[in-house]
Amino acid sequence: MRWRWIKREFSREWLACGGLEQPQPVSRRRERRRGVWQRRFWEHTIRDEADLEAHFDYIHYNPVKHGLVRRPRDWPWSSFHRWVRAGQYDINWGGDVIGIQLPGDAGE
């Protein structure tokens, strides 16, 4: 209930301040859902350290998965760089292709 309230209040303020919303299909309008939040978005309580690490890995690998970059380190807006500096990730994490050197990797 708390998150529902937070999302509702944020959406109300966002739209009142001129924030944009995505087009709404009939199903969303019927359920009285606004086009502010990503569809199928849900909250998740982190269960333990392994779950936290899995979520960080997911977040940091997402730009690669979606074809925006070839390696997590290539996404300049990622918190990955902060975690590399903190010693939590190796700079080459998520960028190794088994036995294949990718174009542009020479000399880096």
DRENVO-243733 format. One record per atom (N, C-alpha, C, O): residue number from 1; residue in three letters; x, y, z. Coordinates in steps of 0.1 Angstrom, whole numbers, plus 5000, padded with zeros to 4 digits. Each point is the difference from the previous one (the first is absolute). Example, Ala and Ser with C-alpha at 12.3 -4.5 7.8 and 13.67 -1.06 7.14 Angstrom:
{1,ALA,{5132,4943,5078}}
{1,ALA,{4991,5012,5000}}
{1,ALA,{5009,5012,5000}}
{1,ALA,{5010,5000,5007}}
{2,SER,{4986,5011,4986}}
{2,SER,{5009,5011,5000}}
{2,SER,{4992,5011,5008}}
{2,SER,{5005,5011,5001}}
//
This chain:
{1,MET,{5008,4988,5000}}
{1,MET,{4992,5012,5000}}
{1,MET,{5009,5013,5000}}
{1,MET,{4996,5010,4994}}
{2,ARG,{5015,4989,5013}}
{2,ARG,{5009,5011,5001}}
{2,ARG,{5005,5004,4986}}
{2,ARG,{5000,5012,4996}}
{3,TRP,{5005,4978,4996}}
{3,TRP,{5005,5003,4987}}
{3,TRP,{4989,5004,4991}}
{3,TRP,{5002,5009,4991}}
{4,ARG,{4986,4986,5010}}
{4,ARG,{4989,5005,4991}}
{4,ARG,{4998,5014,5003}}
{4,ARG,{4998,5008,4990}}
{5,TRP,{5002,4996,5023}}
{5,TRP,{4998,5015,5003}}
{5,TRP,{5011,5008,4994}}
{5,TRP,{4998,5011,4995}}
{6,ILE,{5015,4985,5007}}
{6,ILE,{5011,5007,4995}}
{6,ILE,{4999,5002,4985}}
{6,ILE,{5002,5011,4994}}
{7,LYS,{4995,4978,4999}}
{7,LYS,{4999,5001,4985}}
{7,LYS,{4988,5009,4996}}
{7,LYS,{5002,5007,4990}}
{8,ARG,{4987,4992,5017}}
{8,ARG,{4989,5008,4996}}
{8,ARG,{5003,5015,5002}}
{8,ARG,{4997,5008,4992}}
{9,GLU,{5009,4995,5020}}
{9,GLU,{5003,5014,5003}}
{9,GLU,{5011,5005,4990}}
{9,GLU,{4999,5012,4995}}
{10,PHE,{5011,4980,5002}}
{10,PHE,{5010,5004,4991}}
{10,PHE,{4994,5003,4986}}
{10,PHE,{5003,5010,4994}}
{11,SER,{4988,4981,5001}}
{11,SER,{4994,5001,4987}}
{11,SER,{4992,5013,5000}}
{11,SER,{5000,5008,4990}}
{12,ARG,{4992,4995,5020}}
{12,ARG,{4992,5012,5001}}
{12,ARG,{5009,5013,4999}}
{12,ARG,{4997,5009,4992}}
{13,GLU,{5014,4991,5015}}
{13,GLU,{5009,5012,5000}}
{13,GLU,{5007,5001,4987}}
{13,GLU,{5001,5011,4994}}
{14,TRP,{5003,4977,5001}}
{14,TRP,{5007,5000,4987}}
{14,TRP,{4992,5006,4989}}
{14,TRP,{5004,5009,4992}}
{15,LEU,{4983,4987,5007}}
{15,LEU,{4991,5005,4990}}
{15,LEU,{4996,5014,5002}}
{15,LEU,{4999,5008,4991}}
{16,ALA,{5000,4996,5022}}
{16,ALA,{4996,5014,5003}}
{16,ALA,{5012,5010,4996}}
{16,ALA,{4997,5011,4997}}
{17,CYS,{5015,4984,5004}}
{17,CYS,{5011,5008,4996}}
{17,CYS,{5004,5000,4985}}
{17,CYS,{5010,5005,4996}}
{18,GLY,{4981,4988,4996}}
{18,GLY,{5003,5000,4986}}
{18,GLY,{5007,4988,4995}}
{18,GLY,{5004,4999,4989}}
{19,GLY,{4998,4991,5020}}
{19,GLY,{5007,4988,4996}}
{19,GLY,{4992,4992,4990}}
{19,GLY,{4988,5001,4999}}
{20,LEU,{5019,4992,4992}}
{20,LEU,{4993,4993,4989}}
{20,LEU,{4996,4986,5005}}
{20,LEU,{5005,4995,5009}}
{21,GLU,{4985,5000,4984}}
{21,GLU,{4996,4986,5002}}
{21,GLU,{4999,4993,4987}}
{21,GLU,{4997,5006,4990}}
{22,GLN,{5006,4981,5010}}
{22,GLN,{4999,4991,4989}}
{22,GLN,{4986,4998,4995}}
{22,GLN,{4990,5002,5008}}
{23,PRO,{5008,4995,4979}}
{23,PRO,{4986,4997,4996}}
{23,PRO,{4994,4988,5007}}
{23,PRO,{5008,4991,5004}}
{24,GLN,{4980,5010,4999}}
{24,GLN,{4993,4989,5008}}
{24,GLN,{4991,4992,4991}}
{24,GLN,{4991,5005,4994}}
{25,PRO,{5012,4981,5006}}
{25,PRO,{4990,4992,4993}}
{25,PRO,{4987,4999,5008}}
{25,PRO,{4999,5004,5012}}
{26,VAL,{4991,4991,4982}}
{26,VAL,{4986,4999,5006}}
{26,VAL,{5001,4993,5013}}
{26,VAL,{4993,5004,5010}}
{27,SER,{5015,4985,4991}}
{27,SER,{5000,4993,5013}}
{27,SER,{5005,5008,5011}}
{27,SER,{4995,4999,5011}}
{28,ARG,{5015,5010,4987}}
{28,ARG,{5005,5009,5010}}
{28,ARG,{4990,5010,5004}}
{28,ARG,{4998,5003,5012}}
{29,ARG,{4995,5003,4979}}
{29,ARG,{4990,5009,5003}}
{29,ARG,{4988,4994,5008}}
{29,ARG,{4995,5006,5010}}
{30,ARG,{5002,4982,4986}}
{30,ARG,{4989,4992,5007}}
{30,ARG,{5004,4998,5015}}
{30,ARG,{4991,5000,5009}}
{31,GLU,{5022,4997,4993}}
{31,GLU,{5005,4997,5014}}
{31,GLU,{5004,5013,5007}}
{31,GLU,{5005,5000,5011}}
{32,ARG,{4992,5012,4983}}
{32,ARG,{5003,5013,5005}}
{32,ARG,{5015,5001,5004}}
{32,ARG,{5004,5006,5010}}
{33,ARG,{5005,4989,4981}}
{33,ARG,{5014,5001,5001}}
{33,ARG,{5005,5011,4991}}
{33,ARG,{4996,5001,4989}}
{34,ARG,{5013,5007,5016}}
{34,ARG,{5006,5011,4993}}
{34,ARG,{5012,4995,4992}}
{34,ARG,{5006,4990,5004}}
{35,GLY,{4999,5017,4986}}
{35,GLY,{5011,4996,4992}}
{35,GLY,{5013,5007,5005}}
{35,GLY,{5008,5004,4992}}
{36,VAL,{4994,4995,5021}}
{36,VAL,{5012,5006,5006}}
{36,VAL,{5010,4989,5004}}
{36,VAL,{5012,5001,4997}}
{37,TRP,{4983,4988,5008}}
{37,TRP,{5009,4989,5004}}
{37,TRP,{5001,4990,4989}}
{37,TRP,{4991,4998,4993}}
{38,GLN,{5021,4995,5007}}
{38,GLN,{5002,4990,4990}}
{38,GLN,{4990,4988,5003}}
{38,GLN,{4997,4997,5011}}
{39,ARG,{4997,4997,4978}}
{39,ARG,{4991,4989,5002}}
{39,ARG,{5007,4989,5006}}
{39,ARG,{5012,4998,4998}}
{40,ARG,{4981,4994,5009}}
{40,ARG,{5005,4988,5007}}
{40,ARG,{5012,5004,5010}}
{40,ARG,{5008,4991,5003}}
{41,PHE,{4992,5021,5002}}
{41,PHE,{5010,5004,5010}}
{41,PHE,{4994,4995,5013}}
{41,PHE,{4989,5003,5004}}
{42,TRP,{5020,4991,5004}}
{42,TRP,{4996,4997,5014}}
{42,TRP,{5012,5001,5009}}
{42,TRP,{5011,5000,4996}}
{43,GLU,{4986,5002,5016}}
{43,GLU,{5010,5001,5011}}
{43,GLU,{5005,4986,5003}}
{43,GLU,{4993,4990,4999}}
{44,HIS,{5019,5010,5006}}
{44,HIS,{5006,4987,5004}}
{44,HIS,{5008,5002,5013}}
{44,HIS,{5009,5009,5000}}
{45,THR,{4989,4984,5010}}
{45,THR,{5007,5001,5012}}
{45,THR,{5013,4991,4999}}
{45,THR,{4998,4988,4997}}
{46,ILE,{5013,5017,5004}}
{46,ILE,{5013,4993,4999}}
{46,ILE,{5000,4990,5012}}
{46,ILE,{4999,5004,5012}}
{47,ARG,{5003,4983,4985}}
{47,ARG,{5000,4990,5010}}
{47,ARG,{5013,4998,5008}}
{47,ARG,{5000,4998,5012}}
{48,ASP,{5011,5003,4981}}
{48,ASP,{5013,4997,5006}}
{48,ASP,{5011,5006,4991}}
{48,ASP,{4997,5006,4990}}
{49,GLU,{5015,4992,5014}}
{49,GLU,{5012,5005,4993}}
{49,GLU,{5000,4995,4985}}
{49,GLU,{5003,5007,4991}}
{50,ALA,{4994,4980,5008}}
{50,ALA,{5001,4994,4986}}
{50,ALA,{4989,5006,4991}}
{50,ALA,{5003,5003,4988}}
{51,ASP,{4985,5000,5018}}
{51,ASP,{4990,5006,4992}}
{51,ASP,{5004,5014,4996}}
{51,ASP,{4997,5005,4989}}
{52,LEU,{5009,5003,5020}}
{52,LEU,{5005,5013,4997}}
{52,LEU,{5010,5000,4989}}
{52,LEU,{4999,5008,4991}}
{53,GLU,{5010,4983,5010}}
{53,GLU,{5010,4999,4989}}
{53,GLU,{4994,4996,4987}}
{53,GLU,{5004,5006,4989}}
{54,ALA,{4986,4985,5011}}
{54,ALA,{4994,4996,4987}}
{54,ALA,{4993,5012,4994}}
{54,ALA,{5000,5002,4988}}
{55,HIS,{4994,5007,5020}}
{55,HIS,{4993,5012,4995}}
{55,HIS,{5010,5010,4995}}
{55,HIS,{4997,5007,4990}}
{56,PHE,{5014,4995,5017}}
{56,PHE,{5010,5009,4995}}
{56,PHE,{5005,4995,4986}}
{56,PHE,{5002,5008,4991}}
{57,ASP,{5001,4979,5008}}
{57,ASP,{5005,4994,4987}}
{57,ASP,{4989,5003,4989}}
{57,ASP,{5004,5003,4989}}
{58,TYR,{4984,4995,5014}}
{58,TYR,{4989,5002,4991}}
{58,TYR,{5000,5014,4995}}
{58,TYR,{5000,5003,4988}}
{59,ILE,{5001,5006,5021}}
{59,ILE,{5000,5015,4997}}
{59,ILE,{5012,5003,4991}}
{59,ILE,{4999,5008,4990}}
{60,HIS,{5013,4988,5014}}
{60,HIS,{5012,5003,4993}}
{60,HIS,{5001,4994,4987}}
{60,HIS,{5007,5005,4991}}
{61,TYR,{4987,4983,5007}}
{61,TYR,{5001,4994,4987}}
{61,TYR,{4989,5004,4990}}
{61,TYR,{5001,4997,4988}}
{62,ASN,{4988,5009,5017}}
{62,ASN,{4989,5004,4991}}
{62,ASN,{5004,5008,4988}}
{62,ASN,{4994,4996,4989}}
{63,PRO,{5015,5014,5011}}
{63,PRO,{5003,5007,4987}}
{63,PRO,{5006,4990,4990}}
{63,PRO,{4999,5003,4988}}
{64,VAL,{5009,4987,5017}}
{64,VAL,{5005,4990,4990}}
{64,VAL,{4989,4992,4995}}
{64,VAL,{4999,4998,4988}}
{65,LYS,{4993,4997,5020}}
{65,LYS,{4989,4991,4996}}
{65,LYS,{4991,5007,4990}}
{65,LYS,{4995,4993,4991}}
{66,HIS,{5003,5020,5010}}
{66,HIS,{4991,5007,4991}}
{66,HIS,{5008,5006,4988}}
{66,HIS,{4994,5007,4992}}
{67,GLY,{5018,4989,5006}}
{67,GLY,{5008,5004,4988}}
{67,GLY,{5005,5014,5000}}
{67,GLY,{5003,5005,4989}}
{68,LEU,{4996,5002,5022}}
{68,LEU,{5005,5014,5001}}
{68,LEU,{5015,5002,5000}}
{68,LEU,{5005,5009,4995}}
{69,VAL,{5001,4981,5011}}
{69,VAL,{5015,5000,5001}}
{69,VAL,{5004,4985,5000}}
{69,VAL,{4992,4991,5000}}
{70,ARG,{5022,5007,4998}}
{70,ARG,{5005,4986,5000}}
{70,ARG,{5004,4995,5013}}
{70,ARG,{5001,4988,5002}}
{71,ARG,{5002,5021,5007}}
{71,ARG,{5005,4996,5014}}
{71,ARG,{4994,5010,5010}}
{71,ARG,{4997,5011,4997}}
{72,PRO,{5000,4984,5015}}
{72,PRO,{4995,5009,5010}}
{72,PRO,{5009,5013,5002}}
{72,PRO,{4994,5011,5003}}
{73,ARG,{5019,4987,4996}}
{73,ARG,{5008,5012,5002}}
{73,ARG,{4998,5011,4989}}
{73,ARG,{5005,5011,5002}}
{74,ASP,{4989,4985,4987}}
{74,ASP,{4998,5010,4989}}
{74,ASP,{4988,5009,5002}}
{74,ASP,{4998,5009,4993}}
{75,TRP,{4994,4988,5017}}
{75,TRP,{4988,5008,5003}}
{75,TRP,{5004,5011,5010}}
{75,TRP,{5001,4997,5012}}
{76,PRO,{5001,5015,4983}}
{76,PRO,{5006,5011,5009}}
{76,PRO,{4991,5004,5012}}
{76,PRO,{5005,5005,5010}}
{77,TRP,{4982,4993,4989}}
{77,TRP,{4991,5004,5011}}
{77,TRP,{4998,4990,5011}}
{77,TRP,{4991,5002,5009}}
{78,SER,{5016,4987,4990}}
{78,SER,{4997,4988,5009}}
{78,SER,{5007,5002,5013}}
{78,SER,{5011,5006,5001}}
{79,SER,{4983,4989,5010}}
{79,SER,{5006,5000,5013}}
{79,SER,{5011,4989,5000}}
{79,SER,{5008,4999,5010}}
{80,PHE,{4993,4993,4979}}
{80,PHE,{5011,4990,4999}}
{80,PHE,{5014,5006,5003}}
{80,PHE,{5008,4994,5007}}
{81,HIS,{4994,5018,4988}}
{81,HIS,{5013,5007,5001}}
{81,HIS,{5003,5003,5015}}
{81,HIS,{5012,4998,5004}}
{82,ARG,{4978,5006,5003}}
{82,ARG,{5002,5002,5015}}
{82,ARG,{5004,4987,5007}}
{82,ARG,{5008,5000,5009}}
{83,TRP,{4985,4989,4987}}
{83,TRP,{5003,4987,5007}}
{83,TRP,{5013,4994,4996}}
{83,TRP,{5006,4993,5007}}
{84,VAL,{4999,5011,4981}}
{84,VAL,{5013,4996,4996}}
{84,VAL,{5010,5007,5008}}
{84,VAL,{5010,4994,5006}}
{85,ARG,{4989,5019,4996}}
{85,ARG,{5009,5008,5009}}
{85,ARG,{5000,4995,5014}}
{85,ARG,{5010,5000,5007}}
{86,ALA,{4978,4995,4998}}
{86,ALA,{4999,4995,5013}}
{86,ALA,{5005,4985,5002}}
{86,ALA,{5000,4995,5011}}
{87,GLY,{5004,4999,4977}}
{87,GLY,{5006,4987,5001}}
{87,GLY,{4989,4989,5000}}
{87,GLY,{5004,4988,5002}}
{88,GLN,{4984,5015,4995}}
{88,GLN,{4989,4990,5000}}
{88,GLN,{4999,4992,4986}}
{88,GLN,{4996,4989,5000}}
{89,TYR,{5008,5018,4989}}
{89,TYR,{5000,4994,4987}}
{89,TYR,{5014,5002,4994}}
{89,TYR,{5007,5010,5002}}
{90,ASP,{4997,4980,4990}}
{90,ASP,{5011,5002,4991}}
{90,ASP,{4996,5008,4988}}
{90,ASP,{4989,4999,4995}}
{91,ILE,{5019,5010,5000}}
{91,ILE,{4997,5008,4988}}
{91,ILE,{4995,4992,4988}}
{91,ILE,{4992,5005,4992}}
{92,ASN,{5013,4983,5007}}
{92,ASN,{4996,4992,4988}}
{92,ASN,{4988,4991,5003}}
{92,ASN,{4997,4992,4991}}
{93,TRP,{4997,5009,5021}}
{93,TRP,{4988,4992,5003}}
{93,TRP,{4989,5001,4989}}
{93,TRP,{4998,5011,4996}}
{94,GLY,{4997,4978,5000}}
{94,GLY,{4989,5000,4990}}
{94,GLY,{5003,5003,4986}}
{94,GLY,{4992,5002,4992}}
{95,GLY,{5021,4999,5005}}
{95,GLY,{5005,5003,4987}}
{95,GLY,{5008,4990,4993}}
{95,GLY,{5005,5002,4989}}
{96,ASP,{4997,4987,5018}}
{96,ASP,{5008,4989,4995}}
{96,ASP,{4992,4991,4990}}
{96,ASP,{4990,4995,5004}}
{97,VAL,{5015,5004,4984}}
{97,VAL,{4995,4990,4991}}
{97,VAL,{5010,4989,4998}}
{97,VAL,{5012,5003,4997}}
{98,ILE,{4984,4985,5006}}
{98,ILE,{5010,4989,5002}}
{98,ILE,{5009,4999,4988}}
{98,ILE,{4995,4996,4989}}
{99,GLY,{5017,5007,5013}}
{99,GLY,{5011,4998,4990}}
{99,GLY,{4999,5008,4987}}
{99,GLY,{5007,4998,4991}}
{100,ILE,{4984,5012,5009}}
{100,ILE,{4998,5009,4988}}
{100,ILE,{5004,5014,5004}}
{100,ILE,{4994,5005,5010}}
{101,GLN,{5014,5001,4982}}
{101,GLN,{5003,5014,5002}}
{101,GLN,{4990,5008,4991}}
{101,GLN,{5000,4998,4988}}
{102,LEU,{4993,5011,5018}}
{102,LEU,{4990,5008,4993}}
{102,LEU,{5007,5012,4993}}
{102,LEU,{5010,5005,5006}}
{103,PRO,{4985,4999,4983}}
{103,PRO,{5006,5012,4994}}
{103,PRO,{5000,5012,5009}}
{103,PRO,{4990,5002,5008}}
{104,GLY,{5021,5006,4993}}
{104,GLY,{5000,5011,5008}}
{104,GLY,{5006,4997,5014}}
{104,GLY,{5002,5009,5008}}
{105,ASP,{5001,4978,4995}}
{105,ASP,{5005,4996,5013}}
{105,ASP,{5015,5001,5001}}
{105,ASP,{5006,5001,5011}}
{106,ALA,{5001,5000,4978}}
{106,ALA,{5015,5000,4999}}
{106,ALA,{5005,5012,5007}}
{106,ALA,{4995,5011,4998}}
{107,GLY,{5014,4987,5011}}
{107,GLY,{5007,5011,5007}}
{107,GLY,{4993,5007,5011}}
{107,GLY,{5005,5010,5005}}
{108,GLU,{4983,4985,4999}}
{108,GLU,{4993,5006,5011}}
{108,GLU,{5004,4995,5013}}
{108,GLU,{4995,5004,5010}}
//
